[in-house]
Amino acid sequence: MGLEVSRLARNNADWQRLLEICALADTLILDEDGVYDPASFNDRLLLGLKGTMSEAELHVIKARLRGGILNKARRGEFRCPLPTGLVYDHSGNVTLDPDMQVRETIAHFFETFSRVGSASQTVRAFRREGILFPSRLHDSQTVFRPLTPSMRVLHNPRYAGAYAYGRRRYRRTIDGKKLVRKQDHDDWTACIPDAHPGYISWEQHQENLRILKSNICHKWNAAVASPPREGPALLQGRAVCGQCGRHFHMRYAARRGRQEAWYVCDRPVPIAVNPYARRSLHLLLTKPSAC
């Protein structure tokens, strides 16, 4: 018994299943309009129509609420969770974090990346210097932790002073889990550059993304464009395997009073080759270089 009995179910499918159980158990359903017997065809037809209308009503309400959020996001007025280093002031405007240590650490992060040109090298530089990176907890408390590659600071446009909404798309899977998918820049709901103060410019943010994309070494062109690595070998971090398209590993050995370098690819070959071809390929790749 309830004012709107269709509210007993989350959707129309649950409501129909509830009607079947009530019909088998000879249970009556009551609301403010009357008493219904699910075992009767006419009453069950009316209850099913009420469940369909209730589901459609919830869909319309949800669509209107979602439309209001999207309209505010397109104007850059919808408040989203800010990354570490940005806060809302009393007027609701986005400003830099008042903590000087947080601001200086984030600024030093972008300066280090501009100098070394690699995210992994930036993490190593922070660990070598013993610098901790600020991280904001769910209770808005800021703590300092070791910098890890999983902190996607370089991909966040809010650090460049741009308001962005719709960078990810969420959907539910069949097992009830949330699936997150990244959206292309053209598919974002809103992207407003220079919407609030930032740590870098929008042009520098685009350049950082281009550098990160060029550092990916899963194909030929991306691997060749990667930055050079430390080491005495001339092609350290530049030489690429002709089979898998990845960088060679370097091995050094001191022999006869001088240091020799080997370019080695120990990854499995993605194509099907016989054991003799694989062995000859390994011997060819481990041959001492002329460096």
N, C-alpha and C positions, 0 to 999 in steps of 0.2 A: 504494500500500500504506500502510495506517495503522491505528491502533487503532480509530478511528471514522471510517470513510471518508466518512460524510455530512457531516463537518465541513469537507470540502474546498470546500463551497459555502456561500454566505451564506444562501440560502433554498431552498425546495423547487423553485422554477422553475429556478434555476441548477443544482441537482443533476440534474434531469431532462435538461437540455441537456447536461450532462457525460456522462450515461449514453448519450445518442444519439451523441456524438462517440466514446466508447469502443467502442460497438457497431459503428460504421462502420470504425474502425481496428483491430478485433479485439484490443482491449486488455482484459486481465483486471483485476479489482478484488479486492484482498485486504484482509481485516481480521482481527481476532483470532478470529472465528467460522468463517472459511472463505474459499474462493476462489470468485468469481462471474464468470460470463461474461455481459456485458450483451447479447450477441446472442441469448442463450437467454431465452425468455419467462418461465420460472419464476424464473430468477435476477434478471431485470430487475424482475419484480413484487416480489420480496423487497427488492431495493435501493430501489425506489420507496417501499415501506412504511417502510423505515428512514429515508428522507429526510423523510417526512411526520411520523413520530414525533419526529425530531430538531427539526423546526421547531416542533412543538407544545411540546416541552420547553423550547426557548428562549423561547417566548411565556410559558409559566408562570413561568419564572425571572424574566423581565423584569417580569411583573405583580406578583410578590411583592416584588421590589425597589422597584417604583414604589409599591406599597401601603405599604411601610415609610416611604418618604419622605413620603407624604401624611399618614400618622398623626403623624409628628413635626412636620410643618408645621402641622397643626391644633392641636397643643399649643404651637406657637410655639418649638419646640426645634431645628428644622432650620436650620443655618447657611447663610445666603445672602450673596452679595457685598453689602457695605454701600456706600452713597454716600459721597462726600467729606464729611468732617466727623464721621463715626461710625466707631468702631473696636471690635474685640473686645479685652477685657482678658485677663489671664492665666487667669481663671476661666471664660472663654467668654461673659461678659456684654457687652452692647452699652453703650458709654459714649461720651461726647463726645471729639472728637479732643484729645489733650493739647497740641497746638500752639495757642497763644493767637491767633496771627494768623489761622489757619483759622477758629476759632470766631467771632472778632469780624467777619470778613468775611462769613460766612454769616448771622450775626445782623443785620448791617447790610443785607444783601440783603433779608431779610424786612421789616425796618423801612422800607426804601425803597419796597418794593412796597405796603405798607400806606399810605404817604403819597401816592404818585402814582397807584395804582390801575390800573396797566397794566404788562404784561411788557416791551413795547417801550420804554416810558418808563423803566423800571428799568434796562434795558441802556444807554440813552442817559445816564442819570444816572451810572452807573459809568464810562462812557467819558469823560464830561465831567469827573468828579473824578479820573480816572486811576487807578482802583482795579482791580486784577486779581483774578480769582476763582480759588479753588483747584480743581484737577482732579487726580484720582488716575489714575496710569498702571497698566498691567498688572502691573508689578513692584512695586506698592504704594508707589511713589514719588509724592509730592505736588508738583505744579508749579503755578505761577500763570500763568493765561492771561487774555486779554481775554474778558469776559463776552459770550456770544452767545445769541440766542433759542433755539438748539437745545438748550441746557442745561435739561433739564426738571426743575429743582429744585422748582418749585411743585407739580408733579404727584406727587412722591414722598412717600408717607405716612410713610416712615421718619423724615423730618425732624420730623414731629409726634409721634414716640415710639410709632408704631403698627407692629406686626409684620404684614406683608402678604406673601402668597404666592399665586401664580396670577394675577397681574395681566395677564400676556400668555400667549398660546397659540401654540405653535410647531408647524409641520407642514412636511413636505417636498413640494415641487412636482414636476411630472413631469420637469423638467430637473435635479433634484437639489438645487436651491437651498432655503434655509430661508425660510419665510414666517412673519412675526410678525403676530399679530392681538391687538388690545387686548380685554380682557375688561371687561364691565360690573362695577360694584362688587358686585352681587348674585351674580355668577358667580365671584368670587374663591374660592380654596380656603380661605384663612384671612385674617382681618382682626381683630387684637387691639389695640384702642387702649390707650395707657398701658402698653405692654409694656416700654419702656426710656426713658431720658431723651431729650428732643428739644429742638429749637430753638424750636418754637411748640407751641401746644396743638392738640388735635384739632378743637376748634370753630373756631379760626382757620384751620386747613387747609381745612375745609369751606367757610369763607367765601372763602378765596382761590380755590378751584375755582369757586365761584359767580360771582366777579368775572371770572375768565377766560372762563367760558362766556358771560357777558353782554357781554363785549367783542368777541365774534365778530360780524362784520357781514355775514353772508351772507344774512340775511333781515331782514324789516321789524322785528320785535320786538327782535331782538338788536342791530340797528343803532341803534335809538332809545335803547337802554339803555347805549350806550357812553359813556365819560367825555368831557367837553369837552376840546378841544385849545387850544394857545396861539394867540394872534392877537387883533387888535382886533375882528374880526367877532363878532357876538353868537351866531351859530349855527355857529361853528367846531367841527367834529367832531360836530355834532348833526343838521344837515340831511341828509336822505336822499333819494336819487333815487327817483321813483315808478315807474321802469321796471325797473331792475336791483336796487334795494334796497340799494345801497351808499352810502357817504358821498360827499358832494361834495368835490371838490378846491377849494382856495381860491387865488385869484389877486388880488393887490393891485397898485394903480397909484396914483401921486400925480398928481392933476389939479386945476388951478385952486387950488393951495394946500391941498388936502385929500386924504386917502387914501380911495380907493374900493375896494370888495371885490366880487368876482364868485364865485358858486357855480357850478362847472363839473363836469359829468360827461362825461368823454371815453371811457368804456368802451362797447363795442358793445352795442346793445340786444338782449336775448336773444330778442325776438319778431321776426317777419318784417314789416317795414314797407317802404314804397316810399321812394325817395330823397328825395322832397319832404317826406314826413313826418319822416324822419330829420333833414333840414336844419332844418325848423321846430322840432323838438324841441331841437336844439343851440342854436338862437337863443334859445329860451325859457330854457334852462338857463344860458346865458351872459349873460343880462340882468343889469345891475347891481342889487345888492340895496339895500334901504333902510336898511342899517346905517350 
